Amino acid sequence: MKRVLFMAALSAMALAGCVNEDLNNEEAQEIMRFDAPALMQSRTNFLGEISGVKYPEAEWFTVYCKSYKGAFKGWESSTEESDYFASEGEVAKSGHSVGAGKYWATDVVHYWPEVEFNLAFAAYSPAVLTTDPTSIAHTEKGLQIKGFKTEPTSDAQYDLMFSNRKYDLNKSTNANAAVPLVFKHALTSIVFSSQKSSADVNYEITDLTVNGWFVQQGDFNQNITETLSGDVYSETEAPQWENLVPATQEIMYEPSFAHFSVPVEAPAQFTSGTSALLLIPQDVPADASVTVYYDKTTNPGTASEKTLSTSATIKLSDFAYEESGVVHKVDKWEMGKRYVYRIAFGQNTRIYFEPAVTDWIQEPTLIYTIQ
């Protein structure tokens, strides 16, 4: 599933000119607003992983906008094309409302231009990239981010997303309509789950770390190819990460989660939401491993109950899944995909698959059993 962000301009009367910051006649103007289809409780500023298909009210995003006459001929090539917003993009913030609707709006108030002008939009989220990339821009190739770096702790990570383009929109046809921008994940997602084979022994996972020589920095290129055949414009998109910077030292990621009692009925994830790891797509490092710390309680609820605190370190390359009788391993983490690594306790060696209703592309669950 894809995340859809609706950008709606509420119309009233016509506006003379493209941009008007005089709000004395606000009700008589066509003010451009950005519409949130639903609300969501999550962290403010940067929210970590965004779950589901609803864009959270607390988040901010950056919007680019071009104005031009005639049909769209490309981000830098349309007739009388110019930046309608600031060339570096403008931040849209929530907190504005009209009636029962909640909206984002830019600090500088914008309006739909006169009918002879069309608009093209593109956006990325979140607006605040705390790792300070070298540069961020939207060009004829789409979103370009240089020097993006992921954070080593899950609480500091966020779900980098980029939108498709919407173009040939104008006051005559779109001032009262919602304009969908579809956001896509630029990173890869990793989560962990667990299950035990017997109710006779209790396992409680107390901590977990992921170690390896991970790539933490690179350049994102939306990689749009524009084509103009006569007056007909089209574009294709092949987003990719480039100029990956090799790790110079081993990195330790530590997802944050409460102590987790391993279930026997069905597998469950114990890292989810902001605890999911969000990484630059890359080859799985050969040395990458997960260390799980857990308490093992035998004969629970009896006089002979005994608890042992221990740990196990497992290479990610030792996790596997079976499909049509063939055992598979994952050696590459791809953009927009989620990988579930399951730590199983006991003799149960069944291969589980864990589909999820999520906007991430769900991969088969990889499993390792601790005997």
KEKE-3310 file (N, C-alpha, C; in steps of 0.2 Angstrom, whole numbers, plus 5000, padded with zeros to 4 digits):
npx = (5004:5002:5006:4996:4995:4985:4983:4975:4967:4957:4944:4937:4935:4941:4959:4970:4985:5000:5005:5000:5002:4994:4983:4971:4960:4957:4946:4941:4950:4959:4966:4980:4981:4986:4980:4976:4972:4969:4971:4985:4993:5009:5027:5034:5040:5052:5047:5051:5048:5034:5019:5006:4994:4992:4996:5005:4998:5007:5019:5030:5032:5042:5039:5040:5036:5032:5027:5019:5016:5004:5005:5014:5031:5042:5052:5061:5059:5047:5035:5038:5042:5044:5050:5037:5036:5049:5065:5072:5062:5048:5042:5029:5018:5008:4992:4984:4967:4951:4934:4930:4941:4959:4974:4989:5000:5011:5023:5024:5010:5001:4993:4982:4987:4982:4971:4978:4990:4998:5002:5015:5019:5030:5037:5045:5048:5054:5052:5062:5078:5089:5102:5109:5111:5122:5117:5100:5088:5076:5076:5076:5079:5072:5070:5085:5097:5111:5124:5117:5114:5111:5105:5112:5104:5088:5078:5081:5080:5072:5058:5063:5055:5049:5040:5029:5027:5015:5007:5001:4991:4978:4969:4957:4953:4957:4956:4946:4948:4955:4973:4982:4997:5009:5018:5034:5044:5061:5071:5076:5068:5070:5065:5062:5056:5049:5046:5042:5043:5037:5026:5031:5043:5049:5053:5061:5064:5077:5085:5092:5104:5111:5124:5137:5147:5140:5134:5132:5130:5126:5121:5105:5095:5081:5080:5073:5067:5064:5053:5048:5037:5033:5020:5017:5020:5030:5036:5048:5053:5066:5072:5087:5101:5117:5135:5139:5146:5158:5159:5169:5171:5164:5147:5134:5118:5104:5089:5075:5064:5052:5054:5051:5040:5041:5030:5020:5009:5008:5020:5027:5031:5044:5050:5045:5036:5043:5054:5059:5072:5079:5087:5100:5098:5107:5120:5119:5130:5143:5148:5138:5127:5116:5113:5105:5098:5092:5081:5079:5067:5064:5053:5042:5032:5033:5040:5053:5057:5068:5078:5088:5100:5105:5113:5113:5122:5120:5123:5117:5117:5114:5100:5086:5073:5060:5054:5043:5050:5063:5077:5081:5091:5094:5104:5104:5098:5084:5077:5062:5057:5053:5061:5059:5066:5066:5068:5068:5064:5068:5063:5055:5055:5048:5045:5040:5029:5026:5015:5010:4999:5004:5012:5025:5034:5032:5043:5047:5048:5063:5071:5079:5083:5085:5092)
npy = (4994:5011:5027:5041:5058:5071:5086:5100:5114:5127:5135:5152:5167:5174:5177:5190:5190:5180:5176:5181:5190:5197:5197:5203:5202:5188:5179:5181:5176:5163:5152:5142:5126:5112:5096:5085:5068:5060:5059:5055:5048:5051:5053:5070:5082:5074:5058:5045:5029:5029:5022:5012:5020:5033:5050:5057:5070:5077:5078:5087:5092:5095:5106:5107:5118:5122:5135:5138:5141:5134:5116:5104:5102:5097:5098:5108:5114:5119:5130:5147:5144:5144:5146:5143:5142:5145:5142:5132:5125:5124:5123:5114:5115:5108:5111:5120:5124:5122:5123:5106:5101:5097:5105:5107:5121:5133:5144:5156:5163:5155:5156:5149:5152:5164:5158:5156:5150:5135:5123:5113:5100:5093:5084:5080:5070:5068:5086:5091:5086:5079:5074:5083:5084:5086:5093:5097:5095:5098:5093:5091:5078:5074:5071:5075:5071:5074:5067:5060:5053:5040:5038:5030:5025:5019:5027:5040:5039:5042:5041:5042:5049:5051:5060:5057:5066:5079:5087:5100:5106:5118:5133:5133:5120:5113:5120:5117:5104:5089:5085:5072:5067:5054:5046:5038:5025:5028:5021:5006:4993:4985:4973:4963:4948:4935:4918:4904:4886:4879:4879:4876:4882:4898:4913:4928:4942:4954:4963:4969:4970:4976:4972:4977:4981:4993:5002:5019:5031:5040:5046:5051:5048:5052:5049:5052:5051:5061:5063:5070:5069:5076:5086:5079:5074:5063:5053:5042:5033:5028:5026:5027:5023:5031:5033:5027:5027:5018:5009:5014:5009:4997:4997:4999:4996:4999:4994:5001:4994:4988:4975:4959:4946:4930:4923:4908:4904:4911:4919:4935:4952:4961:4972:4987:5000:5015:5008:5000:4997:5008:5009:5014:5007:4992:4980:4966:4966:4955:4951:4955:4954:4949:4952:4944:4947:4938:4931:4915:4904:4890:4877:4885:4894:4884:4875:4872:4882:4890:4903:4909:4920:4925:4926:4927:4927:4929:4927:4937:4931:4918:4917:4911:4907:4896:4891:4884:4872:4876:4883:4899:4913:4930:4942:4955:4971:4979:4995:5002:4990:4978:4968:4954:4947:4932:4926:4911:4900:4884:4868:4869:4870:4875:4884:4900:4912:4930:4940:4957:4970:4983:4998:4995:4984:4968:4956:4938:4930:4928:4916:4910:4897:4896:4883)
npz = (5000:4997:5004:5005:5002:5004:4995:4997:4990:4997:4990:4986:4981:4966:4963:4961:4954:4958:4971:4987:5002:5010:5021:5024:5016:5017:5017:5004:4996:4987:4996:4997:5004:5014:5015:5028:5029:5040:5058:5069:5083:5088:5089:5090:5078:5072:5067:5067:5061:5050:5052:5043:5032:5034:5035:5048:5059:5067:5060:5049:5032:5017:5003:4986:4972:4956:4944:4928:4911:4899:4894:4905:4903:4909:4923:4923:4911:4906:4898:4902:4915:4932:4949:4961:4974:4987:4980:4986:4992:5003:5020:5026:5039:5052:5062:5058:5054:5046:5049:5052:5047:5047:5043:5035:5032:5024:5031:5024:5016:5003:4987:4974:4958:4944:4931:4919:4923:4927:4940:4947:4958:4971:4985:5000:5015:5032:5035:5043:5043:5053:5052:5044:5029:5015:5004:4998:4986:4973:4957:4938:4939:4949:4967:4976:4987:4995:5005:5015:5031:5042:5059:5073:5084:5087:5091:5087:5073:5058:5046:5030:5016:4999:4987:4973:4957:4955:4942:4930:4937:4941:4946:4940:4939:4950:4962:4971:4974:4980:4979:4976:4983:4982:4994:4996:5003:5006:5013:5020:5031:5046:5057:5072:5078:5089:5096:5106:5108:5117:5132:5143:5147:5151:5142:5143:5134:5137:5131:5116:5103:5087:5077:5066:5051:5045:5031:5033:5026:5012:4995:4989:4975:4966:4953:4940:4924:4911:4897:4882:4869:4855:4860:4871:4888:4898:4911:4920:4934:4944:4958:4968:4978:4979:4979:4991:5007:5013:5029:5042:5055:5066:5068:5081:5083:5093:5096:5104:5117:5128:5141:5134:5134:5128:5116:5115:5107:5095:5083:5088:5085:5093:5092:5085:5077:5082:5086:5076:5065:5053:5039:5027:5011:5007:5004:5014:5028:5029:5042:5050:5065:5077:5094:5107:5123:5136:5149:5155:5161:5170:5174:5178:5191:5201:5215:5211:5203:5192:5186:5173:5167:5152:5135:5117:5102:5085:5069:5055:5043:5046:5048:5039:5027:5021:5005:4994:4996:4996:5003:5008:5009:5014:5006:5003:5007:5002:4995:5002:5007:5020:5032:5042:5056:5064:5080:5087:5100:5107:5101:5090:5073:5063:5048:5047:5040:5039:5035:5033:5036:5029:5023:5019:5008:5012:5016:5016:5032:5041:5050:5065:5076:5093:5102)
capx = (5000:5005:5004:4993:4995:4981:4985:4969:4966:4950:4942:4932:4934:4947:4964:4974:4992:5001:5006:4998:5003:4990:4977:4965:4954:4958:4940:4940:4956:4960:4972:4982:4982:4988:4975:4978:4966:4968:4976:4989:4997:5016:5032:5033:5046:5053:5043:5053:5044:5027:5015:5000:4994:4989:5001:5003:4997:5012:5024:5031:5036:5044:5035:5042:5031:5033:5022:5021:5010:5003:5006:5020:5036:5048:5053:5065:5058:5040:5035:5038:5042:5047:5048:5031:5038:5056:5068:5074:5056:5045:5040:5022:5017:5001:4990:4979:4960:4945:4929:4932:4947:4965:4978:4996:5001:5017:5023:5021:5003:5001:4986:4982:4988:4977:4970:4983:4996:4998:5007:5018:5021:5034:5038:5049:5046:5051:5055:5068:5083:5093:5109:5112:5114:5126:5112:5094:5085:5072:5078:5073:5080:5068:5073:5092:5099:5118:5127:5112:5117:5107:5107:5113:5099:5081:5073:5083:5079:5065:5056:5064:5051:5049:5034:5029:5025:5008:5008:4996:4985:4977:4964:4950:4951:4959:4956:4942:4949:4961:4978:4986:5005:5010:5025:5037:5050:5068:5075:5074:5066:5072:5062:5063:5050:5051:5041:5044:5040:5034:5024:5034:5049:5047:5059:5059:5070:5078:5088:5094:5108:5113:5131:5140:5150:5135:5134:5128:5130:5126:5117:5099:5093:5075:5082:5067:5069:5058:5052:5044:5036:5028:5018:5015:5026:5029:5042:5049:5056:5070:5075:5092:5106:5123:5140:5138:5152:5160:5159:5176:5171:5158:5141:5130:5111:5101:5082:5072:5058:5051:5055:5046:5039:5041:5024:5020:5004:5010:5025:5025:5036:5045:5053:5040:5035:5050:5060:5061:5078:5078:5094:5101:5098:5114:5122:5120:5137:5145:5149:5132:5125:5111:5114:5099:5099:5086:5080:5076:5064:5062:5048:5039:5027:5034:5046:5060:5058:5075:5079:5095:5101:5110:5113:5116:5124:5118:5124:5111:5117:5112:5093:5084:5066:5059:5049:5043:5055:5070:5080:5083:5094:5094:5110:5104:5092:5081:5073:5055:5056:5053:5063:5057:5071:5063:5072:5064:5067:5066:5064:5051:5059:5044:5047:5034:5029:5023:5013:5007:4995:5008:5014:5031:5034:5034:5047:5046:5051:5069:5071:5085:5081:5090:5090)
capy = (5000:5017:5032:5046:5064:5075:5093:5103:5122:5129:5141:5157:5171:5174:5181:5194:5189:5173:5176:5187:5189:5202:5193:5207:5199:5181:5175:5183:5174:5156:5150:5135:5123:5105:5093:5079:5064:5057:5061:5050:5050:5049:5058:5076:5085:5069:5053:5038:5025:5030:5015:5013:5024:5040:5054:5060:5077:5080:5078:5092:5090:5101:5106:5111:5120:5126:5138:5138:5142:5128:5109:5103:5099:5095:5102:5114:5115:5121:5137:5152:5140:5148:5143:5146:5143:5146:5137:5126:5122:5127:5118:5114:5113:5107:5115:5125:5121:5125:5118:5100:5098:5099:5106:5110:5127:5136:5151:5161:5161:5155:5156:5147:5158:5165:5152:5154:5147:5128:5121:5106:5099:5087:5084:5075:5070:5074:5092:5092:5080:5081:5073:5088:5082:5092:5097:5094:5099:5094:5095:5087:5071:5072:5073:5074:5072:5072:5066:5058:5049:5037:5038:5024:5023:5019:5033:5046:5038:5044:5037:5047:5048:5056:5059:5057:5073:5080:5093:5102:5108:5125:5136:5132:5113:5110:5124:5114:5097:5086:5083:5067:5066:5048:5046:5031:5025:5029:5017:4999:4993:4979:4972:4957:4944:4929:4913:4898:4880:4875:4883:4874:4886:4905:4917:4935:4946:4960:4968:4967:4975:4973:4975:4976:4986:4995:5009:5024:5038:5040:5051:5048:5050:5049:5046:5053:5052:5065:5062:5074:5067:5081:5090:5074:5073:5057:5052:5036:5034:5022:5028:5023:5026:5031:5035:5024:5028:5012:5010:5014:5006:4993:5001:4995:4998:4996:4996:5002:4991:4985:4968:4955:4939:4927:4919:4901:4903:4914:4924:4942:4957:4965:4979:4989:5007:5019:5003:4997:5000:5011:5009:5015:5000:4990:4973:4964:4965:4948:4950:4958:4950:4951:4949:4945:4945:4935:4927:4908:4902:4883:4875:4891:4893:4878:4876:4871:4887:4893:4908:4910:4926:4923:4929:4923:4931:4926:4931:4938:4926:4911:4917:4909:4905:4890:4893:4878:4867:4878:4887:4905:4918:4937:4945:4963:4975:4984:5001:5001:4983:4976:4962:4952:4942:4929:4922:4906:4897:4878:4863:4870:4873:4877:4891:4905:4918:4935:4945:4962:4975:4989:5001:4992:4978:4963:4950:4932:4930:4925:4913:4906:4894:4894:4876)
capz = (5000:4997:5008:5001:5006:4999:4996:4995:4991:4998:4985:4987:4975:4961:4966:4956:4956:4960:4978:4991:5009:5013:5024:5026:5013:5017:5015:4997:4992:4986:5000:4996:5011:5013:5019:5032:5028:5046:5063:5071:5088:5087:5091:5086:5075:5067:5070:5066:5056:5050:5051:5040:5026:5036:5037:5055:5060:5070:5056:5044:5026:5013:4997:4980:4967:4950:4940:4921:4906:4895:4897:4908:4898:4913:4929:4922:4904:4904:4896:4907:4921:4938:4956:4964:4981:4987:4976:4991:4995:5009:5025:5028:5046:5054:5067:5055:5054:5044:5051:5056:5044:5049:5038:5035:5028:5024:5034:5019:5013:4995:4984:4967:4953:4939:4927:4914:4925:4930:4945:4948:4965:4974:4992:5004:5022:5036:5033:5047:5043:5058:5051:5041:5023:5012:5000:4996:4980:4968:4950:4933:4941:4956:4974:4976:4994:4996:5011:5020:5036:5047:5066:5076:5088:5083:5094:5083:5066:5055:5040:5025:5011:4994:4983:4966:4955:4952:4938:4926:4941:4941:4950:4937:4939:4956:4968:4976:4973:4983:4974:4979:4982:4985:4997:4996:5008:5003:5017:5021:5037:5049:5064:5075:5081:5093:5098:5109:5105:5123:5137:5150:5149:5150:5140:5143:5131:5140:5127:5109:5099:5081:5076:5059:5047:5041:5027:5036:5023:5004:4991:4987:4969:4964:4946:4936:4917:4908:4890:4878:4863:4853:4866:4877:4893:4902:4915:4923:4940:4946:4964:4970:4982:4976:4983:4998:5011:5017:5036:5045:5061:5067:5071:5085:5083:5099:5096:5111:5118:5135:5141:5130:5136:5121:5116:5112:5103:5088:5084:5088:5085:5099:5090:5081:5077:5082:5087:5069:5062:5047:5036:5019:5007:5006:5005:5021:5030:5031:5049:5054:5069:5082:5101:5111:5130:5139:5155:5154:5168:5169:5180:5181:5196:5205:5220:5208:5197:5191:5181:5171:5163:5147:5129:5112:5097:5079:5062:5051:5038:5048:5047:5033:5026:5016:5000:4989:4998:4995:5009:5005:5014:5012:5006:5001:5010:4997:4997:5003:5009:5027:5034:5049:5058:5070:5085:5090:5106:5108:5096:5085:5068:5057:5045:5048:5036:5043:5031:5037:5032:5029:5016:5017:5005:5016:5014:5020:5039:5042:5057:5068:5082:5099:5105)
cpx = (5004:5002:5002:4992:4990:4982:4979:4969:4959:4949:4937:4931:4941:4952:4968:4981:4993:5002:5004:4998:4999:4984:4971:4959:4955:4952:4939:4946:4956:4966:4974:4984:4983:4984:4977:4972:4964:4973:4979:4993:5004:5021:5032:5040:5049:5051:5045:5049:5037:5024:5009:5000:4992:4995:5000:5003:5003:5018:5024:5034:5038:5041:5039:5036:5034:5027:5024:5015:5010:5004:5013:5025:5042:5049:5057:5064:5051:5040:5034:5038:5046:5046:5043:5033:5045:5059:5070:5068:5054:5042:5033:5021:5009:4999:4985:4972:4955:4939:4932:4938:4953:4970:4985:4996:5008:5017:5021:5015:5003:4994:4987:4983:4982:4977:4975:4989:4994:5003:5009:5020:5025:5035:5042:5047:5052:5055:5062:5073:5089:5100:5112:5115:5118:5122:5106:5091:5081:5073:5074:5074:5076:5072:5080:5094:5106:5120:5122:5115:5112:5109:5108:5108:5092:5077:5075:5082:5072:5065:5057:5059:5051:5042:5034:5027:5018:5009:5001:4990:4984:4971:4957:4948:4952:4958:4951:4943:4955:4966:4982:4993:5006:5017:5027:5043:5056:5073:5073:5073:5068:5068:5063:5057:5053:5045:5045:5040:5036:5032:5027:5040:5047:5054:5056:5065:5070:5081:5090:5099:5110:5119:5133:5144:5145:5137:5130:5126:5130:5121:5111:5097:5087:5075:5076:5070:5063:5058:5047:5043:5031:5026:5016:5021:5024:5036:5042:5053:5060:5075:5081:5097:5113:5128:5140:5145:5153:5161:5167:5176:5164:5153:5137:5123:5108:5093:5079:5065:5058:5053:5050:5046:5037:5034:5025:5015:5005:5016:5023:5032:5038:5049:5048:5039:5042:5056:5062:5067:5077:5085:5094:5101:5105:5114:5122:5127:5138:5146:5143:5129:5120:5113:5108:5100:5092:5086:5076:5074:5062:5058:5045:5033:5027:5040:5052:5061:5065:5075:5087:5095:5106:5109:5115:5117:5123:5119:5118:5111:5115:5104:5091:5076:5066:5053:5049:5049:5062:5072:5083:5086:5094:5101:5110:5097:5090:5077:5065:5053:5057:5056:5062:5062:5068:5068:5067:5067:5064:5067:5060:5055:5055:5046:5040:5035:5024:5021:5010:5004:4999:5010:5021:5030:5036:5037:5046:5051:5057:5070:5077:5082:5086:5088:5091)
cpy = (5006:5023:5038:5052:5068:5083:5097:5111:5123:5135:5146:5161:5171:5179:5184:5193:5182:5172:5182:5186:5194:5198:5197:5205:5192:5177:5176:5180:5166:5154:5143:5132:5115:5101:5086:5074:5061:5060:5054:5052:5047:5054:5064:5077:5079:5062:5046:5035:5027:5024:5017:5017:5031:5044:5058:5067:5080:5081:5085:5089:5096:5100:5110:5113:5124:5129:5139:5139:5136:5121:5109:5099:5097:5100:5108:5117:5118:5128:5142:5149:5145:5144:5147:5147:5144:5140:5131:5123:5125:5122:5119:5111:5112:5112:5120:5121:5125:5121:5112:5097:5101:5099:5108:5116:5129:5142:5156:5159:5161:5154:5152:5153:5159:5159:5151:5151:5140:5128:5114:5106:5093:5089:5079:5076:5066:5080:5093:5085:5082:5079:5078:5086:5088:5096:5093:5098:5095:5097:5091:5080:5069:5074:5071:5076:5069:5072:5064:5053:5046:5038:5031:5021:5024:5025:5039:5045:5040:5041:5042:5044:5053:5054:5059:5064:5073:5087:5094:5104:5115:5127:5134:5125:5110:5114:5121:5107:5095:5084:5078:5067:5059:5048:5039:5031:5025:5024:5010:4998:4986:4978:4965:4954:4938:4925:4907:4892:4877:4880:4881:4878:4893:4908:4924:4939:4952:4965:4965:4972:4971:4977:4973:4982:4989:5002:5013:5030:5036:5046:5047:5052:5047:5046:5046:5054:5055:5064:5066:5072:5071:5085:5085:5072:5067:5057:5045:5037:5027:5024:5024:5027:5026:5034:5033:5025:5022:5014:5010:5011:5002:4997:4996:4999:4995:4999:4997:4998:4989:4978:4964:4948:4935:4922:4913:4901:4905:4919:4931:4946:4960:4971:4981:4997:5011:5014:5000:5001:5002:5013:5011:5008:4998:4982:4971:4962:4958:4946:4953:4952:4953:4948:4950:4943:4943:4931:4920:4905:4895:4881:4881:4890:4887:4880:4875:4876:4889:4897:4909:4916:4925:4927:4925:4928:4927:4930:4931:4933:4919:4911:4915:4908:4900:4892:4887:4873:4869:4883:4893:4910:4925:4940:4953:4965:4980:4989:4999:4994:4982:4969:4960:4946:4939:4925:4917:4902:4890:4873:4864:4873:4874:4883:4894:4910:4923:4941:4950:4967:4982:4992:4999:4986:4972:4957:4944:4933:4926:4922:4910:4904:4893:4888:4877)
cpz = (5000:5002:5004:5005:5001:5001:4993:4995:4991:4994:4988:4981:4971:4965:4960:4958:4958:4967:4982:4998:5013:5015:5026:5022:5012:5014:5007:4993:4992:4990:4999:5003:5009:5018:5022:5032:5035:5051:5066:5077:5087:5090:5087:5083:5070:5071:5070:5061:5056:5048:5047:5034:5028:5038:5043:5055:5063:5066:5051:5038:5022:5006:4992:4975:4962:4946:4933:4917:4901:4898:4900:4903:4902:4918:4928:4915:4902:4902:4902:4914:4926:4944:4959:4971:4981:4983:4980:4994:5002:5014:5027:5035:5048:5059:5064:5054:5050:5045:5054:5053:5047:5043:5039:5031:5029:5028:5030:5016:5006:4993:4977:4963:4948:4934:4921:4916:4928:4935:4945:4955:4966:4981:4995:5012:5026:5033:5037:5047:5047:5057:5046:5034:5020:5008:4999:4991:4976:4961:4945:4935:4947:4962:4974:4983:4994:5003:5017:5025:5041:5054:5068:5081:5085:5085:5090:5076:5064:5048:5034:5019:5005:4990:4976:4964:4953:4948:4933:4931:4941:4945:4947:4939:4946:4963:4973:4977:4977:4978:4978:4978:4986:4988:4997:5000:5004:5007:5017:5029:5040:5056:5066:5078:5085:5094:5101:5107:5111:5128:5144:5152:5147:5148:5140:5140:5134:5136:5121:5106:5092:5079:5069:5056:5042:5037:5031:5032:5015:5002:4988:4980:4966:4956:4941:4929:4914:4900:4887:4871:4860:4859:4872:4881:4896:4906:4919:4929:4942:4952:4966:4974:4979:4981:4990:5001:5015:5025:5038:5052:5062:5071:5075:5085:5089:5099:5103:5112:5125:5135:5138:5132:5129:5121:5113:5107:5096:5089:5084:5088:5091:5098:5084:5082:5077:5083:5081:5067:5055:5044:5029:5016:5005:5006:5012:5023:5032:5038:5053:5058:5074:5089:5105:5118:5133:5145:5153:5161:5167:5175:5183:5186:5200:5210:5217:5202:5198:5185:5179:5166:5158:5140:5123:5106:5090:5073:5058:5045:5039:5048:5040:5033:5021:5012:4995:4990:4997:5000:5006:5011:5010:5012:5004:5004:5005:4999:4997:5005:5017:5028:5041:5051:5065:5074:5088:5095:5106:5102:5090:5079:5062:5054:5045:5043:5039:5039:5035:5033:5033:5023:5014:5013:5010:5013:5018:5027:5039:5049:5059:5075:5087:5102:5113)
residu = (MET:LYS:ARG:VAL:LEU:PHE:MET:ALA:ALA:LEU:SER:ALA:MET:ALA:LEU:ALA:GLY:CYS:VAL:ASN:GLU:ASP:LEU:ASN:ASN:GLU:GLU:ALA:GLN:GLU:ILE:MET:ARG:PHE:ASP:ALA:PRO:ALA:LEU:MET:GLN:SER:ARG:THR:ASN:PHE:LEU:GLY:GLU:ILE:SER:GLY:VAL:LYS:TYR:PRO:GLU:ALA:GLU:TRP:PHE:THR:VAL:TYR:CYS:LYS:SER:TYR:LYS:GLY:ALA:PHE:LYS:GLY:TRP:GLU:SER:SER:THR:GLU:GLU:SER:ASP:TYR:PHE:ALA:SER:GLU:GLY:GLU:VAL:ALA:LYS:SER:GLY:HIS:SER:VAL:GLY:ALA:GLY:LYS:TYR:TRP:ALA:THR:ASP:VAL:VAL:HIS:TYR:TRP:PRO:GLU:VAL:GLU:PHE:ASN:LEU:ALA:PHE:ALA:ALA:TYR:SER:PRO:ALA:VAL:LEU:THR:THR:ASP:PRO:THR:SER:ILE:ALA:HIS:THR:GLU:LYS:GLY:LEU:GLN:ILE:LYS:GLY:PHE:LYS:THR:GLU:PRO:THR:SER:ASP:ALA:GLN:TYR:ASP:LEU:MET:PHE:SER:ASN:ARG:LYS:TYR:ASP:LEU:ASN:LYS:SER:THR:ASN:ALA:ASN:ALA:ALA:VAL:PRO:LEU:VAL:PHE:LYS:HIS:ALA:LEU:THR:SER:ILE:VAL:PHE:SER:SER:GLN:LYS:SER:SER:ALA:ASP:VAL:ASN:TYR:GLU:ILE:THR:ASP:LEU:THR:VAL:ASN:GLY:TRP:PHE:VAL:GLN:GLN:GLY:ASP:PHE:ASN:GLN:ASN:ILE:THR:GLU:THR:LEU:SER:GLY:ASP:VAL:TYR:SER:GLU:THR:GLU:ALA:PRO:GLN:TRP:GLU:ASN:LEU:VAL:PRO:ALA:THR:GLN:GLU:ILE:MET:TYR:GLU:PRO:SER:PHE:ALA:HIS:PHE:SER:VAL:PRO:VAL:GLU:ALA:PRO:ALA:GLN:PHE:THR:SER:GLY:THR:SER:ALA:LEU:LEU:LEU:ILE:PRO:GLN:ASP:VAL:PRO:ALA:ASP:ALA:SER:VAL:THR:VAL:TYR:TYR:ASP:LYS:THR:THR:ASN:PRO:GLY:THR:ALA:SER:GLU:LYS:THR:LEU:SER:THR:SER:ALA:THR:ILE:LYS:LEU:SER:ASP:PHE:ALA:TYR:GLU:GLU:SER:GLY:VAL:VAL:HIS:LYS:VAL:ASP:LYS:TRP:GLU:MET:GLY:LYS:ARG:TYR:VAL:TYR:ARG:ILE:ALA:PHE:GLY:GLN:ASN:THR:ARG:ILE:TYR:PHE:GLU:PRO:ALA:VAL:THR:ASP:TRP:ILE:GLN:GLU:PRO:THR:LEU:ILE:TYR:THR:ILE:GLN)
# end
